[in-house]
Amino acid sequence: MRFLIGVPVLVLLVLFALSNKQVVTMGLWPTDITVDAPLSVAVLVTSAVFFLAGALMTWGTSLAARARARRAETTVQQLRAQVRTLQARPVPEPRAAASTPAEAPAALPNRSLATLSAPRA
């Protein structure tokens, strides 16, 4: 896919460079610094500088999201390890029901239905 997009863009850049050979003088105000360069070089270098500046700004704003994604990935790996550990544990078998009254749990104290349902003050 990169090849399908990259080749036409490179062809356009080469055609642009070959079509604009005029020499231009670039100066930096308020200094007396001047540079003579072909127009195509001046435009392409300026475009590259601003492209890289935009890429750096975009990369800088995505750092927080990348850090959150790394923390989330670490948490997911820890949780998966916990799930594997819990799944590896043997499941305890349920105990059989009490067959004799002595083994039965202690009965609740006798309370009437009225005392259980009446609100406490």
C-alpha positions in Angstrom: 0.0 0.0 0.0 2.9 2.4 0.8 4.3 1.7 -2.6 1.0 2.7 -4.3 0.9 6.0 -2.5 4.6 6.7 -2.3 5.6 6.3 -5.9 3.1 8.9 -7.3 4.0 11.4 -4.5 7.7 11.0 -5.3 7.1 11.4 -9.0 5.2 14.7 -8.3 8.1 15.9 -6.1 10.6 15.2 -8.8 8.5 16.9 -11.4 8.1 19.9 -9.1 11.8 20.1 -8.5 12.6 19.9 -12.2 10.0 22.5 -13.2 11.1 25.2 -10.7 14.8 25.8 -11.2 14.7 29.6 -10.7 17.1 30.9 -8.1 15.6 32.8 -5.3 17.2 34.8 -2.6 15.9 34.1 0.9 16.7 36.4 3.7 16.0 36.4 7.4 14.8 39.8 8.7 16.1 41.7 10.8 19.5 40.1 10.1 21.5 40.4 6.9 21.6 36.6 6.4 20.7 35.7 2.8 20.8 32.4 1.0 20.4 31.8 -2.8 18.7 28.5 -3.6 16.6 27.1 -6.4 12.8 27.7 -5.8 12.0 24.0 -5.6 14.7 23.4 -2.9 13.4 26.3 -0.9 9.8 25.2 -1.0 10.6 21.5 -0.4 12.9 22.2 2.6 10.3 24.6 4.1 7.6 22.0 3.6 9.7 19.3 5.2 10.5 21.5 8.2 6.9 22.3 8.9 5.8 18.7 8.3 8.3 17.5 10.9 7.2 20.3 13.3 3.6 19.1 12.9 4.6 15.5 13.4 6.5 16.3 16.6 3.5 18.2 18.0 1.1 15.3 17.1 3.5 12.8 18.7 3.8 15.0 21.8 0.0 15.1 22.3 -0.3 11.3 21.9 2.2 10.5 24.6 -0.4 10.6 27.3 -2.7 8.3 25.4 0.2 5.9 24.8 1.1 5.8 28.4 -2.5 5.1 29.4 -2.6 2.3 26.8 0.6 0.7 28.2 -0.8 0.8 31.7 -4.0 -0.7 30.5 -2.1 -3.5 28.7 -0.1 -4.2 31.9 -3.3 -4.4 33.9 -4.9 -6.7 31.4 -1.9 -9.1 31.5 -2.0 -9.1 35.3 -5.7 -9.9 35.3 -5.3 -12.6 32.8 -2.6 -14.2 35.0 -4.9 -14.0 38.0 -7.7 -15.7 36.0 -5.3 -18.5 34.9 -4.2 -18.9 38.5 -7.8 -19.1 39.7 -8.8 -21.5 37.0 -5.9 -23.8 37.9 -7.1 -24.2 41.5 -9.1 -27.3 42.2 -12.8 -26.8 42.8 -13.8 -27.9 46.3 -16.6 -30.5 46.3 -19.8 -29.5 48.0 -20.4 -31.1 51.4 -23.2 -33.6 51.7 -26.4 -32.5 53.5 -26.6 -33.2 57.3 -28.4 -36.5 57.8 -28.8 -36.4 61.6 -30.2 -33.7 63.8 -26.9 -33.5 65.7 -25.1 -32.5 62.5 -27.7 -30.0 61.5 -26.9 -26.3 62.2 -28.3 -24.8 65.3 -31.8 -23.7 64.9 -32.7 -20.1 65.0 -34.4 -19.0 68.2 -38.2 -19.3 68.1 -39.7 -16.0 67.0 -43.1 -15.4 65.8 -43.8 -14.0 62.4 -45.0 -10.8 64.0 -41.7 -10.1 65.7 -39.8 -10.8 62.5 -41.8 -8.5 60.3 -42.4 -5.7 62.8 -40.1 -2.7 62.5 -37.7 -2.1 65.3 -37.9 1.2 67.1 
